[in-house]
């Protein structure tokens, strides 16, 4: 059973700036979240089978046999169904995956030097595909161990006191035993790369070299976003990225964006995969988008598609192709390419990281971007509180006016 519901959430987060000082901010989000049925999983075996279908554990079966035995042992000792599902999705054995503290980060990534990356990119004509279709799926030579990606993700989730980041929570609606309930879920990380050596190595070293080799020019990280998309997590309506990426800095920031998506779990037809409308999209040749009204210009800076939303009439006439890929697979797509995603109707998370890069000759703006976004978020929070206080005052005045005079 799937339903949709719009929810207004406030999410507080604590982060450290580059000088090490603490700062507290509030993210106010208008979130469309899904409703899913917890009764879809009837047994541990059935859940485990579904899990193997949507995660990367099956990609190296021989390597993972021992891991699966350990996981099934943990599952057999669990009595609560929710606990079993939690163990299925979170109890990952990270043996043989180097810790970010042992200076072994590069062991997580393919050992390709810059020239080898350029040769692979040219062999597969990746830049031609990117220019022609707006997206290219990188060949297996570039793939990252899915176990390594899950390790990095788990360290962020469970190491909040050690690895500072901007976190977003959503309220997920669900149905269990015929009763509608809700729970608050962590759904997104931002601004975390510089605080974790493994992620820093991935984003500033390996991926930077990959995308530079494909684009034929030196690229630099602009921003990062890790989406967890838990069961019941909502999808995103059709939109373009570039208009919203320019919100913070406008003409004073970079103008050209390439987003790298790394699948952490397998993307399947049931867990909220990406859908794209391929084409040679550019700033001068892109689909029609919704122009924000004057009241929306100073609205929530985190609202998805706030500057790049595509009208449903336009989207309905576009052809969207499914991006069904294994965990550890990398895709690069154009900031002007229309894309969308569906809700996660499976019982397990669908995690993916989105790393946005711009040409180095346009400038290195990552630090300034997050400083500006912090200001925009705080301003939006203050305006929201003022509006709430105004509405409360109006209600009190109306109540007082209703009291009979003597």
N, C-alpha and C positions, 0 to 999 in steps of 0.2 A: 504494500500500500504506500503510495507516494503522494505527498501533499507539498504545497509551497506556502511559506509564510514570511512576511516581512517583519523584521525585528529591529528595534533601535537599541544599540548597545553603547555603553561607555566602558573603555578598557584602560586601566592605568598601567603605566610601565615605568621602570626606572632604568636609566642608562647612564653611561659615563662618556663625557666628551673626550677629545684627544688629549686634554690636559689632565685627565684623571679625576676631575671633579664630578660629583653626582648631580643629576638633574632629574626632576620628576615631570612627566608629561601625561596627558590624557588623550587617548585616541577616541573620537566619537565616530561611530560607523553606522551607516544604514545598511543593514545586511539582509539579503534574501537567503533564507536557509530552508533546507528541506526537511521533510518528515519521512522517516523510514520505519520499517517494521522490524523490530528486534526478533520477532518470531520466525524470520526467514531461515535461521539456522536451527535445524532440528536435532542435530547431534554433533558431537566433537569430531567424528570422522568426516561428516558432511562438511563441517566448517573448515576442517583441515584441507579437504580436497579443494574447496573454493579458494582457500588462501593460496594454495600452490598454484592455482590458476591465475591469480592476480599479483603474485609477488615473484621475485627473482630466485627463489630458493631452488627451483627446478632446473635452472640453466646449467649448473654443474652438478649433476646428480651424484656422481661418485664422491666428489669433494664434500657434499653436504649430507651424506648418509649418517655420519656420526652426529651431526648437528640435529637432524630430524629425530633421531632416537632420543636425544636428550630432551628435545621439545615435547615429544609425545609422552615421555616419562613425567614431565612437569604437568602436562595436560591431564594425565590419568589420575594425578593426585588432587586435582581441583574438583570441587563439588558444585560451585556456583557457575551457572552458564556464562554470566558476564565475565567472571574471572577467567574462564577457559578462553573466551574470545580475546580477552586482554593478553593472555599468555601467548596465544597464537600470533598476535600482531606485534608484540613487544619483546618477548623473551628470546632475543637473538643472541646466539653464541658467537662472540667476536674473536674467538681463538684464531691466531695467525693473521689478524688484521692489526697492523702497527698502531700504537697509540700516538696521538699528536704530541705527546711529551717525550717520545724516545727518538726524535729526530729522524724518524723513518717515514715521513709523509710521502716522499717521492715513490716509495714502494707501492703506494696505493694506485699510482697512475702509470700509464704506459710509458716505457722508457724511450720516447722518441725525442730526438733533438730537433732544433728548429728547421734544419734543412730536410730532415726526414718528414716532418709535418708538411712542409711545402711540397715535397715530392708526392706524398699521399693525396694531398688536396688537388694537385694538378692531374694525377692519375685518374681520379674520380670526377674531374671537372666540377668541383664543388662550387666554385664562384659562378660558373655559367649557370648551374642549376639554381643557385641562390638568386641570381639576377632575373632568371626566366620565370621562376615559380614563387619567389618571395620566401622560400624556406628550403633548407637542405638538411637531410638526415645524415649525420656524419657516419662514415663506414666503421666497421668493427675495430679497425686499427686504433681509433681514438677512444673507444669505449672505456669506461671506468668500472672497476669492480663494484657490483651492486652492494656487496657486503660492506665495502669501504664507505659508500654513500650512506648506508643505514647507520654505520658507526658514527660518522660525523653528525648525522641528524640526531641520533640518540644523545650524543654528548651535549648538544644544544638544549634538548628537551629536559634532560635530567640534571644539567649543570648550570641552572639559571643563576646561582649565586657566584659561579666562577666565570661564566661567559656572558657578559652583559649584552643585551640586545633590546630592540623595540619589539614588543610582543602584542599580538592582537587576539582577542577571544571573541567567540560568537556563541549565541544560544542556539543549540541544536534541539529541534523538536523530534520526538520519536514516539512510536506506539509499541507498547509491550503488554501482552495479555489483554489486548483490547482497550488499554487505558493510555491516553495521550500524556506524555511527560516531557520534561525538558532538562537539559543539562548544559552547563557552560563548558566549552571546549577551547583549548588552545588551537588556533588555526593558522597563524602566520608569524614568521620572524622577519625582521628587517634590521639593517645596520649591525651586523654581527661579524662580518668577515675579519675586521682588524683585531678582534678580541679573541680569536681562536686560531692557533697556528696551522691546524689542518685545513680549515676553510681558507685561510689567508694564502696558503701554498697552492691550493686548488685554483682559487679565483685570480690571484695576482701572478701566478707562475704558469701552471699547466694550461688553464683555459685561455688566458691572455695570449699565450703562444699559439694555441690552436686557432683562435679566431683571427689573429694577426696573419697567420699563414694562409687562411682561407680568403680573407679580404684583400691580401696583398699590400697591407699597410699596417703600421703599428697601431694597436687598439689599447684602450685603457678602461678600467671598470668605472661605471657611472653609479650603479646602485645594485643591490641584491635583495631578493625576496624568496623566502622558503615557504611554500604552501603545504600544509599538512592534510588538508581536505579529509576530515574524519568521516566515518559513516554518517550519512544524512547531510553532509556538507553541500552547500549550494554550488551551482555552476555560475558562469559569468555570461552575460548577454553579449551579442556581437559588438566588437569594438576594435579600434586601432590604438596602438600604444603611443606613438609619437606625440599626438596632441596633449595627452595627459603627462607625458614625461617632460614636457616643456613648461608645465604649470609653475614649478618652483622658481626657475631661473629665467624663463622667457628667452628673449633675444640675447641675454647676457650669458647664456650657457650653451652647451653643445646642441647641434641641430640634427645630427645624424645618429641613429640608434640601431644597434643590432642586439637582439636578445638571444642568449644561449639558454636552452632548457635542458636540464639533466633529469631524467626520470630516476627516482629513487626506488619506487616500486614499479612493477609492470603497469602500463596503462592499458586497461581493458574496456570492453564495451559497457561494463556495469559500474566502473568506479570513477567516472568523471574525467574521461580522456579529453585531449585537445582536439578541436575541429578547426580547419583552416580553409580559407578561400584563396587558392593559389593564383598567382599572376605576377606580371612585372610591375608591381606597385611602386610608385615613387611619390614624392611630395607634390609633383605637378600632374600626377595621374593616379588618383586614389578615389575610392568610392565616397559618396556623399555622407557626411556625418552631421550629427546634431550640434548646432551652435548654442552655447550656453546663454541663458537669459541674464540680464543684469543682476538679478537676485541670486543666480547660481554662481556667478563669478567669484563671490566670496564665501561659497558654501564649503561643505566638508571636503578637505583636500585629499581624503582617502577614498572617496566614493568611486567605485570602479566605473571606468568609461566616462568620467566626468567631462572630458573634453573630446573624446574620440568615439562616443556612442554612435551606433549605426541604427537608423530607423528600421523598425520591423519590416516595413514595406520593401526597403532596399535589401535587407538581409534575406528576405524570403525569395528574392530573385537571384541570390548568389548560390553557388554550388560549394558546399563545405565538405571537405574530405577528412576522414578519420585518421588521427595519428595514433596508431596502436603500436607501441614499442616496448621493449624489455627494459627492466631496471638497469641503469648504468649507461643507457644509450643517450647520445647528445644530439640535439637539433639546434639549428641556428635560423632565426627568422627575422624578417624585415619589420621595422617599426610601423610601416604603412600597410601591412598585410592584415586583412580582416580575420579575426579568429574569435572563438568562443569555447566554452566548455560546458559539459553537462554536470548534473548533480551526482554525488556518489551514492548509488543505491545498493552498494555491496556492504557486507558487515565489517569491512576493514578499511584502513586509511589508504589514500592515494597521494603519496608525497612526491613533490617535484620542486626543484630549485630553479629560479629564473634570474639570470645574471645579465644585466644590460651593460653593453659597452658602447663607446663612441670613439671615433678616430682621435688619436693623440694630438694631431695638429689642431683639433678644435678645443683642446684644453682638458685638464684634469680637474673635474668639478665634484668629485664624490663627497668630500668633506663639506663643501659649501652647500651641496644639495641637501644633505641631512640637517645642516644648521637651518636652512631656509624652511624645510618641511617641519622642523620642530616649532619654528615661529608660526607657521600657518596653522598647525594643529592647535597650538596654545591659543591663538587668536580665535579660532573656531570654537574651542571649548569655552572661552570667556563669553563669546557672543551667545552661545547656547545657554549658559547659566544666566546671563542677563535676561534672555527671553523667557526662561522658566520663571525667574523672579518676577518679571513683569506680569506674566499670566497669573501667578499666585496673587499678586497685589490686586489685579483686576477682579479675581474671584472673591477676594475679601471685601472689596468695595461693593461688589454686587450683593454679597451676603448682608452687609451692613445696611444697604439701601432697602432691603426687603423687610427690615425690622420696623414694625408700626411705630409711628411717632406719637408721643403723649401730648 
